[in-house]
Amino acid sequence: MVKKRKILIPEPKSRFIRVKCKQCGNEQVIFDHATFPARCLVCGTVLVRPTGGKAELVNAEIVKILG
Ligand SMILES: [Zn+2]
């Protein structure tokens, strides 16, 4: 008797990262897999843009990766 039971644990591959805006130096936490462009809260510069998977950093640099 073959058991075809699979246990799938939904593991979140996404995470939050702390980025620094290259324009004004503001640091903020954004979602690694953003599905929408994230903007700097201070100057409004687009920090990341969605690519369908992992978000691409545009005008930001990673300061720290949070969990
Ligand atoms: Zn900024």
PDB file of the backbone (N, CA, C, O) and the ligand in Angstrom, with CONECT records:
HET     ZN  A 101       1
ATOM      1  N   MET A   1       0.841  -1.210   0.000  1.00  0.00           N
ATOM      2  CA  MET A   1       0.000   0.000   0.000  1.00  0.00           C
ATOM      3  C   MET A   1       0.867   1.248   0.000  1.00  0.00           C
ATOM      4  O   MET A   1       1.668   1.483   0.904  1.00  0.00           O
ATOM      5  N   VAL A   2       0.681   2.017  -1.023  1.00  0.00           N
ATOM      6  CA  VAL A   2       1.516   3.214  -1.169  1.00  0.00           C
ATOM      7  C   VAL A   2       0.768   4.448  -0.699  1.00  0.00           C
ATOM      8  O   VAL A   2      -0.340   4.759  -1.136  1.00  0.00           O
ATOM      9  N   LYS A   3       1.399   5.091   0.161  1.00  0.00           N
ATOM     10  CA  LYS A   3       0.793   6.346   0.617  1.00  0.00           C
ATOM     11  C   LYS A   3       1.321   7.500  -0.219  1.00  0.00           C
ATOM     12  O   LYS A   3       2.529   7.718  -0.309  1.00  0.00           O
ATOM     13  N   LYS A   4       0.438   8.204  -0.804  1.00  0.00           N
ATOM     14  CA  LYS A   4       0.856   9.328  -1.644  1.00  0.00           C
ATOM     15  C   LYS A   4       0.585  10.653  -0.967  1.00  0.00           C
ATOM     16  O   LYS A   4       0.251  11.662  -1.587  1.00  0.00           O
ATOM     17  N   ARG A   5       0.739  10.591   0.268  1.00  0.00           N
ATOM     18  CA  ARG A   5       0.395  11.794   1.010  1.00  0.00           C
ATOM     19  C   ARG A   5       1.622  12.686   1.154  1.00  0.00           C
ATOM     20  O   ARG A   5       2.656  12.273   1.680  1.00  0.00           O
ATOM     21  N   LYS A   6       1.488  13.868   0.692  1.00  0.00           N
ATOM     22  CA  LYS A   6       2.591  14.817   0.821  1.00  0.00           C
ATOM     23  C   LYS A   6       2.233  15.881   1.844  1.00  0.00           C
ATOM     24  O   LYS A   6       1.127  16.421   1.861  1.00  0.00           O
ATOM     25  N   ILE A   7       3.152  16.145   2.644  1.00  0.00           N
ATOM     26  CA  ILE A   7       2.931  17.221   3.605  1.00  0.00           C
ATOM     27  C   ILE A   7       3.698  18.454   3.129  1.00  0.00           C
ATOM     28  O   ILE A   7       4.928  18.499   3.150  1.00  0.00           O
ATOM     29  N   LEU A   8       2.953  19.412   2.716  1.00  0.00           N
ATOM     30  CA  LEU A   8       3.585  20.633   2.232  1.00  0.00           C
ATOM     31  C   LEU A   8       3.480  21.728   3.286  1.00  0.00           C
ATOM     32  O   LEU A   8       2.397  22.186   3.651  1.00  0.00           O
ATOM     33  N   ILE A   9       4.606  22.105   3.734  1.00  0.00           N
ATOM     34  CA  ILE A   9       4.612  23.200   4.702  1.00  0.00           C
ATOM     35  C   ILE A   9       4.886  24.489   3.951  1.00  0.00           C
ATOM     36  O   ILE A   9       5.961  24.671   3.380  1.00  0.00           O
ATOM     37  N   PRO A  10       3.945  25.348   3.956  1.00  0.00           N
ATOM     38  CA  PRO A  10       4.161  26.626   3.259  1.00  0.00           C
ATOM     39  C   PRO A  10       5.221  27.464   3.949  1.00  0.00           C
ATOM     40  O   PRO A  10       5.002  28.084   4.990  1.00  0.00           O
ATOM     41  N   GLU A  11       6.353  27.447   3.327  1.00  0.00           N
ATOM     42  CA  GLU A  11       7.446  28.216   3.905  1.00  0.00           C
ATOM     43  C   GLU A  11       7.592  29.537   3.173  1.00  0.00           C
ATOM     44  O   GLU A  11       7.794  29.561   1.959  1.00  0.00           O
ATOM     45  N   PRO A  12       7.496  30.581   3.870  1.00  0.00           N
ATOM     46  CA  PRO A  12       7.633  31.877   3.202  1.00  0.00           C
ATOM     47  C   PRO A  12       9.064  32.103   2.727  1.00  0.00           C
ATOM     48  O   PRO A  12      10.010  32.109   3.514  1.00  0.00           O
ATOM     49  N   LYS A  13       9.189  32.287   1.428  1.00  0.00           N
ATOM     50  CA  LYS A  13      10.522  32.528   0.882  1.00  0.00           C
ATOM     51  C   LYS A  13      10.840  34.015   0.887  1.00  0.00           C
ATOM     52  O   LYS A  13      11.977  34.447   0.693  1.00  0.00           O
ATOM     53  N   SER A  14       9.804  34.753   1.112  1.00  0.00           N
ATOM     54  CA  SER A  14       9.996  36.186   1.103  1.00  0.00           C
ATOM     55  C   SER A  14      10.436  36.662   2.479  1.00  0.00           C
ATOM     56  O   SER A  14      10.275  35.969   3.484  1.00  0.00           O
ATOM     57  N   ARG A  15      10.973  37.819   2.489  1.00  0.00           N
ATOM     58  CA  ARG A  15      11.424  38.381   3.756  1.00  0.00           C
ATOM     59  C   ARG A  15      11.462  39.893   3.643  1.00  0.00           C
ATOM     60  O   ARG A  15      11.238  40.486   2.587  1.00  0.00           O
ATOM     61  N   PHE A  16      11.753  40.469   4.765  1.00  0.00           N
ATOM     62  CA  PHE A  16      11.828  41.919   4.785  1.00  0.00           C
ATOM     63  C   PHE A  16      13.282  42.352   4.794  1.00  0.00           C
ATOM     64  O   PHE A  16      14.125  41.721   5.433  1.00  0.00           O
ATOM     65  N   ILE A  17      13.559  43.386   4.113  1.00  0.00           N
ATOM     66  CA  ILE A  17      14.919  43.901   4.104  1.00  0.00           C
ATOM     67  C   ILE A  17      14.909  45.391   4.442  1.00  0.00           C
ATOM     68  O   ILE A  17      13.985  46.132   4.106  1.00  0.00           O
ATOM     69  N   ARG A  18      15.952  45.778   5.105  1.00  0.00           N
ATOM     70  CA  ARG A  18      16.104  47.206   5.399  1.00  0.00           C
ATOM     71  C   ARG A  18      16.974  47.819   4.325  1.00  0.00           C
ATOM     72  O   ARG A  18      18.098  47.373   4.097  1.00  0.00           O
ATOM     73  N   VAL A  19      16.472  48.814   3.684  1.00  0.00           N
ATOM     74  CA  VAL A  19      17.208  49.434   2.593  1.00  0.00           C
ATOM     75  C   VAL A  19      17.440  50.915   2.879  1.00  0.00           C
ATOM     76  O   VAL A  19      16.761  51.543   3.691  1.00  0.00           O
ATOM     77  N   LYS A  20      18.405  51.420   2.188  1.00  0.00           N
ATOM     78  CA  LYS A  20      18.739  52.830   2.333  1.00  0.00           C
ATOM     79  C   LYS A  20      18.525  53.513   0.993  1.00  0.00           C
ATOM     80  O   LYS A  20      19.014  53.061  -0.042  1.00  0.00           O
ATOM     81  N   CYS A  21      17.801  54.585   1.037  1.00  0.00           N
ATOM     82  CA  CYS A  21      17.539  55.355  -0.170  1.00  0.00           C
ATOM     83  C   CYS A  21      18.821  56.056  -0.618  1.00  0.00           C
ATOM     84  O   CYS A  21      19.485  56.729   0.170  1.00  0.00           O
ATOM     85  N   LYS A  22      19.154  55.883  -1.901  1.00  0.00           N
ATOM     86  CA  LYS A  22      20.388  56.498  -2.395  1.00  0.00           C
ATOM     87  C   LYS A  22      20.237  57.993  -2.600  1.00  0.00           C
ATOM     88  O   LYS A  22      21.223  58.725  -2.679  1.00  0.00           O
ATOM     89  N   GLN A  23      19.013  58.431  -2.682  1.00  0.00           N
ATOM     90  CA  GLN A  23      18.767  59.846  -2.930  1.00  0.00           C
ATOM     91  C   GLN A  23      18.906  60.682  -1.664  1.00  0.00           C
ATOM     92  O   GLN A  23      19.557  61.726  -1.661  1.00  0.00           O
ATOM     93  N   CYS A  24      18.281  60.201  -0.585  1.00  0.00           N
ATOM     94  CA  CYS A  24      18.255  61.031   0.620  1.00  0.00           C
ATOM     95  C   CYS A  24      18.831  60.338   1.841  1.00  0.00           C
ATOM     96  O   CYS A  24      18.980  60.959   2.894  1.00  0.00           O
ATOM     97  N   GLY A  25      19.159  59.051   1.713  1.00  0.00           N
ATOM     98  CA  GLY A  25      19.776  58.368   2.836  1.00  0.00           C
ATOM     99  C   GLY A  25      18.798  57.824   3.849  1.00  0.00           C
ATOM    100  O   GLY A  25      19.190  57.284   4.883  1.00  0.00           O
ATOM    101  N   ASN A  26      17.531  57.967   3.549  1.00  0.00           N
ATOM    102  CA  ASN A  26      16.523  57.459   4.472  1.00  0.00           C
ATOM    103  C   ASN A  26      16.528  55.928   4.482  1.00  0.00           C
ATOM    104  O   ASN A  26      16.630  55.290   3.434  1.00  0.00           O
ATOM    105  N   GLU A  27      16.419  55.359   5.667  1.00  0.00           N
ATOM    106  CA  GLU A  27      16.355  53.908   5.776  1.00  0.00           C
ATOM    107  C   GLU A  27      14.936  53.479   6.079  1.00  0.00           C
ATOM    108  O   GLU A  27      14.263  54.061   6.929  1.00  0.00           O
ATOM    109  N   GLN A  28      14.494  52.467   5.384  1.00  0.00           N
ATOM    110  CA  GLN A  28      13.172  51.942   5.674  1.00  0.00           C
ATOM    111  C   GLN A  28      13.112  50.471   5.332  1.00  0.00           C
ATOM    112  O   GLN A  28      13.934  49.953   4.577  1.00  0.00           O
ATOM    113  N   VAL A  29      12.129  49.814   5.899  1.00  0.00           N
ATOM    114  CA  VAL A  29      11.984  48.376   5.696  1.00  0.00           C
ATOM    115  C   VAL A  29      10.994  48.127   4.572  1.00  0.00           C
ATOM    116  O   VAL A  29       9.885  48.660   4.563  1.00  0.00           O
ATOM    117  N   ILE A  30      11.421  47.305   3.628  1.00  0.00           N
ATOM    118  CA  ILE A  30      10.534  46.970   2.514  1.00  0.00           C
ATOM    119  C   ILE A  30      10.413  45.463   2.390  1.00  0.00           C
ATOM    120  O   ILE A  30      11.170  44.707   2.998  1.00  0.00           O
ATOM    121  N   PHE A  31       9.462  45.053   1.605  1.00  0.00           N
ATOM    122  CA  PHE A  31       9.211  43.646   1.370  1.00  0.00           C
ATOM    123  C   PHE A  31      10.084  43.151   0.227  1.00  0.00           C
ATOM    124  O   PHE A  31      10.151  43.757  -0.842  1.00  0.00           O
ATOM    125  N   ASP A  32      10.740  42.047   0.480  1.00  0.00           N
ATOM    126  CA  ASP A  32      11.674  41.458  -0.475  1.00  0.00           C
ATOM    127  C   ASP A  32      11.005  41.096  -1.806  1.00  0.00           C
ATOM    128  O   ASP A  32      11.608  41.229  -2.871  1.00  0.00           O
ATOM    129  N   HIS A  33       9.773  40.646  -1.729  1.00  0.00           N
ATOM    130  CA  HIS A  33       9.051  40.226  -2.931  1.00  0.00           C
ATOM    131  C   HIS A  33       7.892  41.170  -3.215  1.00  0.00           C
ATOM    132  O   HIS A  33       6.752  40.747  -3.409  1.00  0.00           O
ATOM    133  N   ALA A  34       8.200  42.410  -3.232  1.00  0.00           N
ATOM    134  CA  ALA A  34       7.159  43.399  -3.446  1.00  0.00           C
ATOM    135  C   ALA A  34       6.500  43.192  -4.808  1.00  0.00           C
ATOM    136  O   ALA A  34       7.172  42.928  -5.805  1.00  0.00           O
ATOM    137  N   THR A  35       5.194  43.314  -4.830  1.00  0.00           N
ATOM    138  CA  THR A  35       4.466  43.176  -6.098  1.00  0.00           C
ATOM    139  C   THR A  35       4.065  44.546  -6.622  1.00  0.00           C
ATOM    140  O   THR A  35       3.341  44.676  -7.609  1.00  0.00           O
ATOM    141  N   PHE A  36       4.555  45.548  -5.937  1.00  0.00           N
ATOM    142  CA  PHE A  36       4.277  46.914  -6.363  1.00  0.00           C
ATOM    143  C   PHE A  36       5.518  47.740  -6.066  1.00  0.00           C
ATOM    144  O   PHE A  36       6.270  47.408  -5.149  1.00  0.00           O
ATOM    145  N   PRO A  37       5.742  48.778  -6.798  1.00  0.00           N
ATOM    146  CA  PRO A  37       6.931  49.599  -6.555  1.00  0.00           C
ATOM    147  C   PRO A  37       6.875  50.246  -5.176  1.00  0.00           C
ATOM    148  O   PRO A  37       5.878  50.864  -4.802  1.00  0.00           O
ATOM    149  N   ALA A  38       7.947  50.094  -4.441  1.00  0.00           N
ATOM    150  CA  ALA A  38       8.018  50.718  -3.122  1.00  0.00           C
ATOM    151  C   ALA A  38       8.754  52.042  -3.242  1.00  0.00           C
ATOM    152  O   ALA A  38       9.803  52.147  -3.876  1.00  0.00           O
ATOM    153  N   ARG A  39       8.176  53.028  -2.622  1.00  0.00           N
ATOM    154  CA  ARG A  39       8.794  54.351  -2.703  1.00  0.00           C
ATOM    155  C   ARG A  39       9.376  54.779  -1.368  1.00  0.00           C
ATOM    156  O   ARG A  39       8.932  54.359  -0.299  1.00  0.00           O
ATOM    157  N   CYS A  40      10.374  55.618  -1.471  1.00  0.00           N
ATOM    158  CA  CYS A  40      10.955  56.199  -0.270  1.00  0.00           C
ATOM    159  C   CYS A  40       9.904  57.067   0.411  1.00  0.00           C
ATOM    160  O   CYS A  40       9.210  57.856  -0.231  1.00  0.00           O
ATOM    161  N   LEU A  41       9.806  56.906   1.706  1.00  0.00           N
ATOM    162  CA  LEU A  41       8.789  57.648   2.451  1.00  0.00           C
ATOM    163  C   LEU A  41       9.144  59.123   2.578  1.00  0.00           C
ATOM    164  O   LEU A  41       8.286  59.956   2.871  1.00  0.00           O
ATOM    165  N   VAL A  42      10.395  59.431   2.357  1.00  0.00           N
ATOM    166  CA  VAL A  42      10.836  60.811   2.536  1.00  0.00           C
ATOM    167  C   VAL A  42      10.814  61.595   1.221  1.00  0.00           C
ATOM    168  O   VAL A  42      10.193  62.654   1.128  1.00  0.00           O
ATOM    169  N   CYS A  43      11.499  61.063   0.211  1.00  0.00           N
ATOM    170  CA  CYS A  43      11.638  61.825  -1.032  1.00  0.00           C
ATOM    171  C   CYS A  43      10.808  61.263  -2.186  1.00  0.00           C
ATOM    172  O   CYS A  43      10.715  61.887  -3.243  1.00  0.00           O
ATOM    173  N   GLY A  44      10.207  60.092  -1.990  1.00  0.00           N
ATOM    174  CA  GLY A  44       9.310  59.567  -3.015  1.00  0.00           C
ATOM    175  C   GLY A  44       9.999  58.820  -4.142  1.00  0.00           C
ATOM    176  O   GLY A  44       9.345  58.398  -5.096  1.00  0.00           O
ATOM    177  N   THR A  45      11.305  58.652  -4.045  1.00  0.00           N
ATOM    178  CA  THR A  45      12.029  57.902  -5.075  1.00  0.00           C
ATOM    179  C   THR A  45      11.621  56.432  -5.058  1.00  0.00           C
ATOM    180  O   THR A  45      11.443  55.842  -3.993  1.00  0.00           O
ATOM    181  N   VAL A  46      11.477  55.853  -6.229  1.00  0.00           N
ATOM    182  CA  VAL A  46      11.161  54.430  -6.307  1.00  0.00           C
ATOM    183  C   VAL A  46      12.383  53.629  -5.868  1.00  0.00           C
ATOM    184  O   VAL A  46      13.460  53.743  -6.452  1.00  0.00           O
ATOM    185  N   LEU A  47      12.197  52.827  -4.841  1.00  0.00           N
ATOM    186  CA  LEU A  47      13.315  52.056  -4.308  1.00  0.00           C
ATOM    187  C   LEU A  47      13.413  50.673  -4.930  1.00  0.00           C
ATOM    188  O   LEU A  47      14.505  50.213  -5.262  1.00  0.00           O
ATOM    189  N   VAL A  48      12.302  50.026  -5.085  1.00  0.00           N
ATOM    190  CA  VAL A  48      12.301  48.701  -5.704  1.00  0.00           C
ATOM    191  C   VAL A  48      11.170  48.620  -6.715  1.00  0.00           C
ATOM    192  O   VAL A  48      10.155  49.308  -6.601  1.00  0.00           O
ATOM    193  N   ARG A  49      11.367  47.779  -7.684  1.00  0.00           N
ATOM    194  CA  ARG A  49      10.292  47.556  -8.636  1.00  0.00           C
ATOM    195  C   ARG A  49      10.055  46.050  -8.744  1.00  0.00           C
ATOM    196  O   ARG A  49      10.989  45.253  -8.668  1.00  0.00           O
ATOM    197  N   PRO A  50       8.815  45.687  -8.917  1.00  0.00           N
ATOM    198  CA  PRO A  50       8.469  44.262  -8.977  1.00  0.00           C
ATOM    199  C   PRO A  50       8.946  43.632 -10.273  1.00  0.00           C
ATOM    200  O   PRO A  50       8.901  44.259 -11.331  1.00  0.00           O
ATOM    201  N   THR A  51       9.400  42.394 -10.188  1.00  0.00           N
ATOM    202  CA  THR A  51       9.864  41.696 -11.376  1.00  0.00           C
ATOM    203  C   THR A  51       9.078  40.412 -11.591  1.00  0.00           C
ATOM    204  O   THR A  51       9.353  39.664 -12.528  1.00  0.00           O
ATOM    205  N   GLY A  52       8.120  40.158 -10.746  1.00  0.00           N
ATOM    206  CA  GLY A  52       7.381  38.915 -10.827  1.00  0.00           C
ATOM    207  C   GLY A  52       7.877  37.920  -9.797  1.00  0.00           C
ATOM    208  O   GLY A  52       7.184  36.964  -9.450  1.00  0.00           O
ATOM    209  N   GLY A  53       9.056  38.150  -9.328  1.00  0.00           N
ATOM    210  CA  GLY A  53       9.616  37.314  -8.273  1.00  0.00           C
ATOM    211  C   GLY A  53      10.187  38.196  -7.204  1.00  0.00           C
ATOM    212  O   GLY A  53       9.475  38.926  -6.514  1.00  0.00           O
ATOM    213  N   LYS A  54      11.479  38.112  -7.084  1.00  0.00           N
ATOM    214  CA  LYS A  54      12.141  38.959  -6.110  1.00  0.00           C
ATOM    215  C   LYS A  54      12.203  40.383  -6.639  1.00  0.00           C
ATOM    216  O   LYS A  54      12.523  40.618  -7.804  1.00  0.00           O
ATOM    217  N   ALA A  55      11.900  41.301  -5.786  1.00  0.00           N
ATOM    218  CA  ALA A  55      11.900  42.690  -6.200  1.00  0.00           C
ATOM    219  C   ALA A  55      13.319  43.153  -6.513  1.00  0.00           C
ATOM    220  O   ALA A  55      14.289  42.717  -5.893  1.00  0.00           O
ATOM    221  N   GLU A  56      13.406  44.038  -7.478  1.00  0.00           N
ATOM    222  CA  GLU A  56      14.714  44.535  -7.888  1.00  0.00           C
ATOM    223  C   GLU A  56      14.965  45.900  -7.277  1.00  0.00           C
ATOM    224  O   GLU A  56      14.135  46.805  -7.374  1.00  0.00           O
ATOM    225  N   LEU A  57      16.104  46.033  -6.656  1.00  0.00           N
ATOM    226  CA  LEU A  57      16.446  47.316  -6.059  1.00  0.00           C
ATOM    227  C   LEU A  57      16.829  48.298  -7.153  1.00  0.00           C
ATOM    228  O   LEU A  57      17.619  47.973  -8.039  1.00  0.00           O
ATOM    229  N   VAL A  58      16.280  49.474  -7.091  1.00  0.00           N
ATOM    230  CA  VAL A  58      16.554  50.460  -8.128  1.00  0.00           C
ATOM    231  C   VAL A  58      17.450  51.578  -7.597  1.00  0.00           C
ATOM    232  O   VAL A  58      18.581  51.768  -8.044  1.00  0.00           O
ATOM    233  N   ASN A  59      16.911  52.293  -6.646  1.00  0.00           N
ATOM    234  CA  ASN A  59      17.673  53.413  -6.097  1.00  0.00           C
ATOM    235  C   ASN A  59      17.962  53.208  -4.609  1.00  0.00           C
ATOM    236  O   ASN A  59      18.032  54.152  -3.822  1.00  0.00           O
ATOM    237  N   ALA A  60      18.123  51.946  -4.268  1.00  0.00           N
ATOM    238  CA  ALA A  60      18.331  51.646  -2.856  1.00  0.00           C
ATOM    239  C   ALA A  60      19.437  50.627  -2.679  1.00  0.00           C
ATOM    240  O   ALA A  60      19.760  49.878  -3.601  1.00  0.00           O
ATOM    241  N   GLU A  61      20.013  50.603  -1.497  1.00  0.00           N
ATOM    242  CA  GLU A  61      21.003  49.586  -1.202  1.00  0.00           C
ATOM    243  C   GLU A  61      20.590  48.895   0.089  1.00  0.00           C
ATOM    244  O   GLU A  61      20.012  49.509   0.986  1.00  0.00           O
ATOM    245  N   ILE A  62      20.898  47.613   0.162  1.00  0.00           N
ATOM    246  CA  ILE A  62      20.489  46.828   1.323  1.00  0.00           C
ATOM    247  C   ILE A  62      21.365  47.172   2.518  1.00  0.00           C
ATOM    248  O   ILE A  62      22.593  47.161   2.435  1.00  0.00           O
ATOM    249  N   VAL A  63      20.718  47.473   3.611  1.00  0.00           N
ATOM    250  CA  VAL A  63      21.441  47.738   4.839  1.00  0.00           C
ATOM    251  C   VAL A  63      21.482  46.476   5.684  1.00  0.00           C
ATOM    252  O   VAL A  63      22.522  46.084   6.213  1.00  0.00           O
ATOM    253  N   LYS A  64      20.325  45.859   5.792  1.00  0.00           N
ATOM    254  CA  LYS A  64      20.235  44.674   6.635  1.00  0.00           C
ATOM    255  C   LYS A  64      19.087  43.806   6.161  1.00  0.00           C
ATOM    256  O   LYS A  64      18.048  44.306   5.729  1.00  0.00           O
ATOM    257  N   ILE A  65      19.284  42.513   6.245  1.00  0.00           N
ATOM    258  CA  ILE A  65      18.212  41.583   5.894  1.00  0.00           C
ATOM    259  C   ILE A  65      17.561  41.084   7.172  1.00  0.00           C
ATOM    260  O   ILE A  65      18.222  40.536   8.054  1.00  0.00           O
ATOM    261  N   LEU A  66      16.289  41.279   7.252  1.00  0.00           N
ATOM    262  CA  LEU A  66      15.555  40.903   8.455  1.00  0.00           C
ATOM    263  C   LEU A  66      14.876  39.561   8.219  1.00  0.00           C
ATOM    264  O   LEU A  66      14.050  39.415   7.318  1.00  0.00           O
ATOM    265  N   GLY A  67      15.231  38.607   9.026  1.00  0.00           N
ATOM    266  CA  GLY A  67      14.580  37.285   9.009  1.00  0.00           C
ATOM    267  C   GLY A  67      14.094  36.925   7.654  1.00  0.00           C
ATOM    268  O   GLY A  67      13.525  35.849   7.468  1.00  0.00           O
TER     269      GLY A  67
HETATM  270 ZN    ZN A 101      14.655  59.012  -0.208  1.00  0.00          ZN2+
END
